[in-house]
Amino acid sequence: MKVNNLEAFRRTIASGKTAYGMVITMFDPSMTELAAENGMDFVWIDMEHSPMVITDVQNMLMAVKGTNCAAFVRVPWSVNYLLKPILDLGPAGVIIPMVNNAEIARQAVSACRYPVHGGERGFATRRQNGYNAISISEYVALSEHDPMVIVQIEHKEAVENIDDILAVPGIDSVCIGPYDLSTSYGKPGCFDDPEIIAAIDHVRERTKAAGVMLGGFCGNQDFWQNRPMDWKAIFDDAGFFAAQIRKQLAEVRKDLP
């Protein structure tokens, strides 16, 4: 829907280009606006590992209007009552963490789709249909594939069950969570470890073979630059600014007494 810029995001992927974005953990909407106005294809608004509440998320979603930047929201967990109010805000997609088996994946899809499309989502119209600028019939038709249902693969159990998860109808994209995934193997952040490399590449290869859109958090550029993905979150706001502060401070201290 135009309200969330999902069409622009999908056009980028369909053209064969990689969509790039950043993770938003700070709850000032100007951070999202800054990302959108400066060319990010998407923002990943994070409710799992940040102090954000739902009113913050609404402000973030409003901040991308007038741009081509799609806004995804990562919810804290795959439960209906957490997903429902976020869906009613009209994001371009919801990222659902810790989808470790096919049953969790089925529940996630069902929570995001209305009964007319085989789901169990409660019906409401407000922001997601442009405050009734989109007719009910048109909105219901669009809602079969909007927002995107993005399942996060971030545990060794999910790696083992990846083919069963990918077989669940209605999954729009897989999102690799490399840090939680490596931690589940007892090797947090060890992206040079053969077991971690094999796990990530297995998920990548099986997802692409299934014809499902693939993305993830790809902050370690050395590791991800030769691993093609449809979309990549290349850094998070807090980490980026902290790194820039350290870099600029070191340069200033080097040149001044």
C-alpha positions in Angstrom: 0.0 0.0 0.0 1.1 3.5 -0.7 0.7 4.4 3.0 3.8 2.3 3.8 6.0 2.5 0.6 6.0 -1.3 0.2 5.6 -1.0 -3.5 8.9 1.0 -3.8 10.7 -1.6 -1.7 9.4 -4.5 -3.8 10.3 -2.7 -7.1 13.9 -2.4 -5.9 14.1 -6.1 -5.2 12.3 -7.0 -8.4 14.9 -4.9 -10.4 17.7 -7.2 -9.1 19.1 -4.6 -6.8 19.8 -5.1 -3.1 17.7 -2.9 -0.8 19.7 -1.3 2.0 18.5 -0.1 5.3 19.3 0.6 9.0 17.9 -0.6 12.3 16.2 2.1 14.4 16.5 1.7 18.2 16.4 5.4 19.3 12.9 6.6 19.7 13.3 10.1 18.2 11.4 9.9 14.8 13.9 12.4 13.3 16.3 9.4 13.2 13.9 7.5 10.9 13.3 10.7 8.9 17.0 11.2 8.5 17.5 7.6 7.2 14.5 7.9 4.8 15.5 11.3 3.4 19.1 10.2 2.8 18.3 7.3 0.6 17.7 4.2 2.8 15.4 1.7 1.1 13.9 0.7 4.4 14.2 1.1 8.1 13.9 -1.7 10.7 12.1 -0.2 13.7 13.0 -2.4 16.6 10.6 -3.1 19.5 12.5 -6.2 20.6 15.7 -4.6 21.8 14.9 -1.0 22.5 12.8 1.1 24.9 10.3 2.0 22.2 6.5 1.8 22.8 3.7 1.7 20.2 3.3 5.5 20.1 7.0 5.8 19.2 6.5 3.3 16.4 3.5 5.3 15.0 5.7 8.4 14.9 8.4 6.5 13.1 6.0 5.2 10.5 4.7 8.7 9.9 8.3 10.0 9.5 8.8 8.0 6.2 5.8 9.6 4.5 6.8 11.5 1.4 9.8 9.3 0.8 10.4 5.9 -0.9 11.6 4.3 2.3 9.6 1.3 3.6 9.2 0.8 7.3 9.4 -2.6 9.0 8.7 -3.2 12.6 10.3 -6.0 14.6 7.9 -7.1 17.3 9.1 -8.5 20.7 7.6 -12.0 20.1 5.3 -14.0 17.9 2.0 -13.6 19.7 -1.3 -12.3 18.4 -1.9 -9.5 20.9 1.5 -8.0 20.3 1.2 -8.1 16.5 -2.4 -6.8 16.2 -1.9 -3.2 17.3 1.3 -2.9 15.2 -0.4 -4.2 12.1 -3.1 -1.6 12.6 -0.5 1.1 12.2 0.1 0.0 8.6 3.8 -1.0 8.5 5.4 -2.3 5.3 6.3 -5.5 7.1 6.6 -7.1 10.5 9.7 -9.0 11.5 8.9 -11.8 13.9 11.8 -13.1 16.0 12.7 -16.6 17.0 10.7 -18.5 14.4 12.3 -21.8 15.2 9.8 -24.3 13.6 7.0 -24.5 11.1 4.2 -24.2 13.7 5.5 -20.8 15.0 5.7 -19.7 11.3 2.1 -20.8 10.7 1.0 -18.9 13.8 2.8 -15.8 12.7 1.3 -15.8 9.2 -2.2 -16.4 10.7 -1.8 -13.5 13.1 -1.0 -11.2 10.2 -3.8 -12.1 7.8 -7.6 -11.6 8.0 -9.9 -14.6 8.1 -10.9 -14.0 4.5 -7.3 -14.9 3.6 -7.2 -17.8 6.0 -5.8 -16.0 9.1 -7.1 -14.8 12.4 -6.2 -11.1 12.4 -8.8 -8.8 14.0 -10.3 -6.3 11.5 -9.8 -2.6 11.9 -9.3 0.3 9.6 -7.5 3.5 10.5 -4.0 4.4 9.4 -3.5 1.2 7.3 -6.1 2.2 4.8 -5.3 5.9 4.8 -8.0 6.8 7.2 -10.6 5.3 4.8 -9.1 6.9 1.7 -8.8 3.3 0.5 -12.2 1.5 0.2 -12.8 -1.5 2.4 -12.9 -3.9 -0.6 -9.7 -2.5 -2.0 -8.0 -2.6 1.4 -9.0 -6.2 2.0 -7.7 -7.3 -1.4 -4.4 -5.5 -0.7 -4.1 -7.0 2.8 -3.6 -10.5 1.4 0.0 -9.6 0.8 0.5 -6.4 2.8 2.2 -6.1 5.2 5.1 -8.5 4.5 5.4 -11.4 7.0 9.1 -11.6 7.7 10.3 -14.6 9.9 13.6 -14.3 11.7 15.9 -17.3 11.6 18.2 -16.9 14.6 18.6 -20.2 16.4 20.2 -23.5 15.6 16.7 -25.2 15.9 15.5 -22.9 13.1 18.5 -23.8 11.0 17.6 -27.5 11.4 14.0 -26.8 10.5 14.5 -24.3 7.7 13.0 -26.4 5.0 9.8 -27.0 7.0 9.6 -23.3 7.8 10.0 -22.3 4.2 7.2 -24.6 3.2 4.7 -22.6 5.3 2.4 -20.7 2.9 2.3 -16.9 3.4 5.9 -16.2 4.4 7.1 -13.2 2.4 10.7 -13.1 3.6 13.3 -14.7 5.8 15.5 -12.5 8.0 18.8 -13.9 9.3 19.7 -12.8 12.8 23.4 -13.7 12.9 24.2 -12.7 16.5 21.5 -14.7 18.2 22.1 -17.5 15.7 25.8 -17.7 16.6 25.0 -17.4 20.3 22.7 -20.4 20.1 25.7 -22.5 19.0 27.7 -21.2 21.9 29.9 -19.0 19.7 28.5 -15.4 19.9 29.8 -13.2 17.0 32.3 -15.9 15.8 31.7 -15.4 12.1 35.0 -16.9 11.2 33.9 -20.2 12.8 33.2 -23.0 10.2 30.0 -24.1 12.0 28.6 -20.6 12.1 29.5 -20.0 8.5 27.9 -23.3 7.5 24.7 -22.5 9.4 24.3 -19.1 7.8 25.1 -20.3 4.3 22.7 -23.2 4.7 19.8 -20.8 5.6 20.8 -18.5 2.7 21.0 -21.3 0.1 17.7 -23.1 1.2 15.8 -19.8 1.2 17.0 -18.8 -2.2 16.3 -22.3 -3.5 12.7 -22.0 -2.2 12.3 -18.7 -4.0 11.6 -16.7 -0.8 12.9 -13.2 -0.3 16.1 -13.1 1.9 17.4 -10.4 4.2 19.0 -9.9 7.5 21.2 -7.8 9.8 24.5 -7.5 7.9 26.6 -5.2 10.1 29.8 -7.1 9.6 30.6 -5.9 6.0 33.7 -8.2 5.6 31.5 -11.2 6.3 28.4 -10.2 4.2 29.9 -8.4 1.2 30.2 -11.7 -0.8 26.9 -13.1 0.4 24.2 -11.8 -1.8 20.9 -11.0 -0.1 17.7 -9.3 -1.4 17.8 -6.8 1.5 20.5 -5.9 4.1 20.3 -3.8 7.3 23.9 -2.6 7.2 24.0 -0.9 10.7 22.0 0.2 13.7 21.6 3.8 14.7 23.2 3.6 18.1 26.2 1.5 16.9 26.8 3.8 13.9 26.8 7.0 16.0 29.0 5.5 18.7 31.5 4.3 16.1 31.5 7.8 14.5 32.0 9.5 17.8 35.0 7.3 18.6 36.5 7.8 15.2 36.1 11.6 15.2 37.3 11.9 18.8 40.4 9.8 18.0 41.2 12.1 15.0 40.8 15.3 17.0 42.9 14.0 19.9 45.6 12.9 17.4 45.9 16.4 16.0 45.5 18.5 19.1 47.6 18.6 22.3 
